[in-house]
Amino acid sequence: MNLPDHGRRLSRRRLLTLAGGAAGATAAGIGFAQSASAASAASSATGYGIDYSDASLTAGSVAAAGYGFVCRYLSWLPNPKVLTLSEAQALTAAGLGIVSNWESDGLQSWQSSVPSDPYAQGAGHATEAQRQALANGMPSSRPIYFSVDFDLQPSMYAALNSYFDGVASVIGRSRTGAYGGYHVIKELFDNGKTAWGWQTYAWSGGNWDSRAQLRQVQNGISVAGHDADLDQAMAADFGQWGGTGGGGTGVILPSWPNITDGMTGPSVQAAQYLLRYHGASITADGQFGSGTLAATKSFQSAHGLSVDGQIGPQTWSALIVQVQVGSSGDAVRAAQVELNRFGYNLAVDGSFGSGTESAARAFQSAHGLGVDGQVGPQTWQMLVGS
């Protein structure tokens, strides 16, 4: 599903649901918009972290997966995704930095009606956010990010600025941060409303504001079997507290390839198998001809993507599905074809058994991924893009 910068106003997570879940997360710029060398330089200085709402994901699992920080939530209580003191202490003990983010409803209620007094709403959110953050051990000097988790329109900018004036009236401008797409982050920085920015690739059209200290670069990764989003720190200080933060290297994913009419090879065949999984009646022969072109355009149209007939980042992200032990069919064949590119010599039989699991684990270990034997979004991107 294409995520326009100015158009339908749906929350990012609702868009992911409509696109078919985490494996179907699509947006311009998914993965890393930087070059690999630039990303490597940033990683060596700062690193990668995750944000997640499942409080059952343990600090030890996050640290073991190689991440250096987490972005965790504050919200109106009761709410099971809210950070607690015991969790904060566990994260700190594991050496993980913590970034505090307020997400009441991500201001998504604004889509129905902008509040009559956004300043008062911002002040109210900031008051409760600060109370919870301090109770969890956050130093009073650290910033709090406030979520704008939908494609907010320019007609709402006056209310947006007023809301963040209300936030700053409670915690101070120097501690006020925002989470949102490119246009929201740019608007707030340009008007001096925030000192901190956490930009998501959603609603950003591949644009990045260089002033943002954090980037959310991929949704739907799996950490110890739990759903999470991948974040990249763009500065040594990105608002973290508690642990050392920033020390995790995470994983730098390659860009999705662009597969077009006339191309041949294993990745074309894998794409054909994935198209077949989604209902296309084509032969998976590794040759991108007229049949594959027509099937690609049909798939793109059905999933709200730009209909160009090319299998690029957005189309790959919508095509892939997680496969694991017990899975069968064309999606498994696609994974087996890609694993065979790396010398695993699997029978392309569409049956995800012990041999395919062993190959997946070996591939994940060799490429610095979490080793779970499942071919999920990160493993797909590493397989296809490497």
ROMAR-87909 format. One record per residue (C-alpha): residue in three letters; x, y, z. Coordinates in steps of 0.1 Angstrom, whole numbers, plus 5000, padded with zeros to 4 digits. Each point is the difference from the previous one (the first is absolute). Layout:
// residues N
ALAXYZ;...
END
This chain:
// residues 386
MET500050005000;ASN501450344990;LEU500350255028;PRO499450354986;ASP501350305017;HIS496850194996;GLY496849794995;ARG498249745020;ARG500550065037;LEU500449665016;SER502349905028;ARG503349834990;ARG499049695019;ARG496549994985;LEU501750034965;LEU502149705009;THR496949805010;LEU498450094967;ALA503149894981;GLY499949665015;GLY501950035033;ALA503650065008;ALA501349804971;GLY498050234977;ALA501350335013;THR500650224971;ALA501350354996;ALA502350204979;GLY503449975016;ILE499449685019;GLY503349855012;PHE502950255000;ALA499850304978;GLN503750075006;SER502849844981;ALA501549695018;SER503250195007;ALA498150295016;ALA497949775020;SER503149815012;ALA501650325012;ALA496950095019;SER499849655015;SER503550015012;ALA499350335019;THR496549945012;GLY498349684990;TYR496649864997;GLY497149945024;ILE496449904999;ASP496650135010;TYR497249765011;SER496849995019;ASP500249645013;ALA501350035036;SER500649635001;LEU503150044978;THR502949975025;ALA502950235004;GLY502449704997;SER498449904966;VAL500450354987;ALA503750025011;ALA500749654987;ALA498750104966;GLY502650274998;TYR498050325005;GLY501250295021;PHE496850185010;VAL496349985001;CYS497250264994;ARG497349935025;TYR496650145006;LEU498250235024;SER496250044998;TRP496950035020;LEU499649725025;PRO499049725001;ASN501849904968;PRO502049684997;LYS502650154976;VAL501150265025;LEU503549985014;THR500249915037;LEU502750065026;SER500949635002;GLU500449984962;ALA502150324999;GLN502249865027;ALA500549684980;LEU500850194968;THR502550215019;ALA501649705016;ALA500449854965;GLY501950314989;LEU497250124977;GLY499250364996;ILE496450105002;VAL498250274979;SER496750125015;ASN497150054976;TRP496450125008;GLU497449834978;SER496550065013;ASP498349934967;GLY502850144979;LEU497750304995;GLN498049784976;SER496850145016;TRP500950324981;GLN498949834968;SER496450035012;SER500350335017;VAL502950235009;PRO499550105037;SER498850345007;ASP503050075023;PRO503049804987;TYR502350205024;ALA498149875030;GLN500049644986;GLY503850024995;ALA500550135035;GLY497849725014;HIS501949734981;ALA503350145011;THR499050025037;GLU499149635001;ALA502949904977;GLN502550175023;ARG498449855032;GLN500349654986;ALA503550054986;LEU501450135032;ALA498349715019;ASN501849764978;GLY503450165008;MET500550234971;PRO502250305009;SER498150325000;SER502450144973;ARG499149744974;PRO497650074971;ILE496649844993;TYR498849944965;PHE496350044992;SER498549794972;VAL498250144969;ASP499249654986;PHE498050094969;ASP500450194968;LEU499250345015;GLN499050264974;PRO501350364995;SER496650135010;MET500849875035;TYR503450165004;ALA498750305021;ALA498449755024;LEU503149784999;ASN502350305010;SER497650105028;TYR500049645013;PHE503850005003;ASP499950345016;GLY497849845026;VAL502549725004;ALA502950245004;SER498150205026;VAL500349705023;ILE503449844992;GLY501850294983;ARG500950034963;SER503449855004;ARG498449675011;THR497249994975;GLY500149754972;ALA497749874973;TYR499549674982;GLY498550034965;GLY500650004962;TYR502350234982;HIS497650294995;VAL498950015037;ILE503649985012;LYS501150274976;GLU497150235010;LEU500849985037;PHE503750044996;ASP499650294975;ASN497750185025;GLY502249935031;LYS497349805017;THR502249695007;ALA503649945008;TRP499849624993;GLY498749814970;TRP499349634995;GLN499049964963;THR498249704986;TYR500449904963;ALA496250004998;TRP498550304983;SER503550124991;GLY500349924964;GLY503749905004;ASN500850345015;TRP502050025033;ASP500450315022;SER503650025010;ARG499150165033;ALA498249695013;GLN502149815025;LEU498149684994;ARG498649824970;GLN497449724999;VAL501249814970;GLN498149674999;ASN496849855014;GLY499249645008;ILE503349865010;SER500149715024;VAL502050005032;ALA499849685020;GLY496749934984;HIS498550345008;ASP499050264975;ALA502050325001;ASP501150294978;LEU503650084992;ASP501550345009;GLN503350174990;ALA501750255022;MET501450294980;ALA501850185028;ALA501949895031;ASP497350165022;PHE496649924987;GLY498250045033;GLN500949675016;TRP500449945037;GLY500549725025;GLY502649784982;THR503050054978;GLY497750034970;GLY501250014964;GLY502449715005;GLY498049754980;THR500949944964;GLY496849844990;VAL500149914963;ILE500450214969;LEU497649874973;PRO500850024963;SER497750194977;TRP497349804983;PRO500949944963;ASN498050134971;ILE498849714978;THR498750114966;ASP498849864966;GLY502749814982;MET502049905030;THR500849645009;GLY501349805030;PRO499249865034;SER498550325014;VAL497750034971;GLN498949645007;ALA499650075037;ALA497850304991;GLN498049784976;TYR499449755028;LEU498850275023;LEU497750144973;ARG498649644997;TYR499549995037;HIS497850314997;GLY498049844973;ALA501850074967;SER499849734973;ILE503550024987;THR502949764995;ALA503050055024;ASP502749964974;GLY502350295010;GLN499250204969;PHE498250345004;GLY497850004970;SER496650134990;GLY498249765023;THR502050115031;LEU499650364990;ALA496249974998;ALA499949815033;THR502250265017;LYS497850284989;SER496949825011;PHE501549945034;GLN501150365004;SER496550124991;ALA498349775024;HIS502350115029;GLY499950384994;LEU503550024986;SER501350214972;VAL499349794969;ASP503350014981;GLY500549634994;GLN503350005018;ILE500749805031;GLY501850265022;PRO500050075038;GLN496350065004;THR498949704980;TRP502649765016;SER498850115034;ALA496449934991;LEU500849674984;ILE502049835028;VAL498349795026;GLN501649845030;VAL500749624996;GLN501249765026;VAL500049635009;GLY496749864989;SER499450264973;SER499549874964;GLY499350134966;ASP501450264976;ALA501250245027;VAL502249735014;ARG501349924964;ALA500950374997;ALA502049985032;GLN501749684990;VAL501050154966;GLU501650305018;LEU501849785026;ASN501449794971;ARG501650324987;PHE502349975030;GLY500949644994;TYR497549815022;ASN499049764973;LEU496449955012;ALA497449824980;VAL497550264989;ASP497049795011;GLY498050265019;SER500349815032;PHE501650195029;GLY501649715019;SER503149955021;GLY502350054970;THR498650344991;GLU500050105037;SER503649915003;ALA500950204969;ALA498050305013;ARG501849985033;ALA503449984984;PHE499250294977;GLN498850215029;SER503149925021;ALA502350094971;HIS498350334994;GLY499650135036;LEU496349945002;GLY498049875029;VAL500249624996;ASP496549865003;GLY499949784968;GLN497050204987;VAL500150194967;GLY498450335011;PRO500350364988;GLN503750055010;THR501149674986;TRP498150054968;GLN501650344995;MET503549865007;LEU499449714976;VAL498650204972;GLY502250315003;SER503349845006;
END
